[in-house]
Amino acid sequence: MAGKDRKKQLAKQRYERQQARRAAEARQARRVRVVGSAVAVAVIAGGGAGIVALVGGDDGAKAGTNADPTPTGPPPTDGAPKQAISLTKVDLKTDADGGTAECKYHDSQDDQNPPKGLDKPPATAAHTGKVKATIKTTLGNVGVELDAAKAPCTVNSFAHLAKEKFFEKSKCHRLTTGGLAVLQCGDPTGTGMGGPGYRFANENTKGAKYTRGVLAMAHSTQPDSNGSQFFIVYKDSQLPADYTIFGKITSGMDVIDKVAGAGVAAQ
């Protein structure tokens, strides 16, 4: 083979390896882990002891070093909700009031099919204090209170995506039951690998408790990888304090309970 052709072949192979690695990282997106004695030590699609990884793909978790070796509860069930639910609109009830927090949003190459022409949120947060909003779904409305004081850049992003109609007609693609009790939404592709095409860092995680009604961001194992996917906690859950809490449900938990009660769809 001529030297020039050989170089082209090697370049092609290197590109294919990079793409495969990127796809694997994307499949690890929006990881929500469970630790402690409330759940069983289990392996989800490969993984290790001590941390149960619940993911939107075919990956697993690294072994934990300080987990309880004799947990008592059943391993969580993880998959698409049997009772389908989609977001139809997110209405903000509070006008922008001139926040001052400076936010950094970085390009992401891992989001599957991000919307074309979607800009990043403003670099300066638009809200302060409490922000009222309504998440309208195919099963009913869910009222929320967003905390722009403690998570200004997260609320800034959420409000921006709502304004740009990013969430409309998007399925809540993932439900977990058992030791972890969350409904995950915010991915228009419905695959667990979609997002807005940008990423940002965690906020408001110190001492975080994921109790019923909490609204928090999902992210991948990569640093600063918050995007558009979020989860609603419908029953107190044990999670590492690594997921940005940016609000709480104020009404409509019966909508979420209906989805949770129907369980996970058969694989």
Summary of the structure (lengths in Angstrom):
residues: 267
radius of gyration: 19.3
end to end distance: 47.8
largest distance: 68.8
contacts: 918
relative contact order: 0.19
helix: 18%
strand: 27%
